């Protein structure tokens, strides 16, 4: 078995394409087969090397390795379609020579007018074949007028075409219902996707094509080209497209949709791989978090749902949080550092042991790495501005009682050696408060929040001097 992932380098790697790459990678690993990366860059206006490089970067970040491709080479190269035009011309010449293709001189404007006619419409339009039987004289006249022809594939009439699909089962088409003769080479000489993709798959010995089911309607055209050129026909697995929460096609209006943005926000590649790999099927045990090896063992194209999966942003965040909590502490600390620095705190200059202790406490409250930015102030800020909940608590009668008691104790009895251990018990003695009436105001004074790390863990890392400043700040704000 050989599979391939064939993106167009016209922008960032979309999550739908990332899922296709992931499924190809997993199926290749499961079958100990090769995965080919082919760059489909025939769109000269939109394709860029910068986008191609970003695709390499995003795939590598996800942990996807390919065996052949533009950057690593291989025996079936070149692996950029823009570098294979001479090869495609050979096949075009053969189709023309054998009567399976012809020059079409219809202009875009003429075709648009036909589509607007009483029997037209983008969906119902079928090319009439008006250039199928042009005489030499008619062709010469068009060329004298300066018309540059396209090349159309001559679609045979009433031919059944069955797509052998690992996900959907056999899908039947008829050549009479695929839109008529279709363009395979544009007037500028650039071959089109429906034509060259089947040539590349055959010449690269691709035996299984895994891609989105938006390509399914094009597949009979590609198979007809393969038959005309005596090329082998691969098996297919057309994956249902990913939907947003409103069950429309996943797009930017639903949230971030590129791998790069997920990386920048602080998602872990292992979590993204896990979530995307399991869209549309369930594990044997029902578990949603599985190690990669177990996903490889269990994945089966036949078990993928035929229905479009819905992208659940909250579930992905939840899953990512689980990976963050289970990550080795030293490694996840390294991943957190850029996000702490971005929030304005000197994570790269403080004692490493202290930083790991801070991360060990805070990571349980983080679903994505960037979440630590609004939590790190608990340990780094000199004074913590109370959030709305903490402000309400500190304005209450219990809040004022606790502030005065804490201030009195830290001014008279509690020292740097015992404040973290004895603060809660001494405030309880001084105020007779207990439970939430005790703990919540103390937490609000020290951290500026009602929710967060346990104070006995947090206070030693915050430090005695910072705690004193925060207590004095709250006293001045709420009790004077």
Buried (B, 14 or more C-beta within 10 A) or exposed (E): BBBBBBBBBBBBBBBBBBBBBBBBBBBBBBBEBBBBBBBBBBBEEEBEEEBBEBBBBBBEBBEBEBBBBBEEEBEBBBBBBBEBBEBBEEBBEBBBEEEBBBBBBBBEEEBEEBBEEEEBEEEEBBBEBBBEEBEEEEBEEBEEEEBEBBBBBBBEEEBEBEBBBBBBEEBEBEBEEBEBBBBBBBBEEBBBBBBBBBBBBBBBBBBBBBBBBEBBEBBBBBBBBBBBBEBEBBBBBBBBBBBBEEEEEBEEEBBBBBBBBBBBBBBBBBBBBBBBBBBBBEBEEEEBBBEBEBBBBBBEBEEBEEEBBBBBEEEBBBBBBBBBEEBEEEEBBEBBBBBBBBBEBEBEEBEEEEBBBBBBBBBEBBBBBBBBBEBBBBBBBEBBEBBEBBBEBBEBEBBBBBBBBBBBBBEEEBEEEEBBEBBBEBBBEBBEBEEEBBBBBBBBBBBBBBEBBEBEEBBBBBBBEBBBBBBBBBBEBBEE
